[in-house]
Amino acid sequence: MGAMKSFARSYPSLPKPQLPDGVRIYAISDIHGCAHLLEPMLRVIDADVARSRPRYAIEVFMGDYIDRGPDTRSTLDILVERSRRGNAVFLKGNHEAFLVRVFEDPSLFEDWIAFGGTQTLMSYGLAPPDLKRDEPASILRDLIRAMPTEHLEFLDNLRLSFSCGDFFFVHAGVRPGVPLAEQTERDLLWIREEFLRSEEQFGKYIVHGHTPVRSAELLANRANIDTGAYATGNLTLMSIQGSRMLAV
């Protein structure tokens, strides 16, 4: 796990974003099929809740559950099971949105494979595709047949964002100058440079992933907790209570 970082040390002169009293949020982003990293983080959450007993514990998963890493299937199994507890929020990432598009338009299949789709196919027991020989529509039909109904329903029911107190959780970020209520799905799932370069206060403190960083970035207006789990072996967990933010 990465080094612990505290927002409180970095920007003492700025008003600190706050959660409502009694609420603790645990946030994780960009799991990318790394079930072996997700499971110990969930044990950390469970142990922390058992020890400190917050009045309301909310888990926020911020998208990109699939592709690139070794075990999309097990990752979705774990998250579907976690959803049955009733205190978790699951946001959509650009990878989930793109897979749904590929199901609707098989001409995008090669783009998805370049995007990390081969690992997803293999996690459901399908062979790596031969792009010169295999028919994309046929492979996609096989994938849909191989995916449990619960996984397809999970992908269909993902939210674009979640707001609590002074915090706004989203996969990629927001477009500067646009009110949070008017953000487009494309920006919420895909935006990079315009958002990352902005020093604007966006109306709420943005917690996001999507753009991998070496260690969690806790800045004045946003926190990036995508630490490139599939490539680095480091899946970051962020805990927020009151105005205190910790990334582990």
Secondary structure as UniProt FT lines:
FT   STRAND          5..6
FT   HELIX           7..9
FT   TURN            12..13
FT   TURN            21..22
FT   STRAND          23..28
FT   TURN            32..33
FT   HELIX           35..52
FT   STRAND          56..61
FT   HELIX           72..83
FT   TURN            84..85
FT   STRAND          88..91
FT   HELIX           94..104
FT   HELIX           106..108
FT   HELIX           109..112
FT   HELIX           113..117
FT   HELIX           118..123
FT   TURN            124..125
FT   TURN            131..133
FT   HELIX           136..146
FT   HELIX           149..156
FT   STRAND          161..164
FT   TURN            165..166
FT   STRAND          167..170
FT   TURN            176..177
FT   HELIX           180..182
FT   HELIX           185..190
FT   HELIX           193..196
FT   STRAND          205..208
FT   STRAND          217..218
FT   STRAND          222..224
FT   HELIX           229..232
FT   STRAND          237..241
FT   TURN            242..243
FT   STRAND          244..247
//
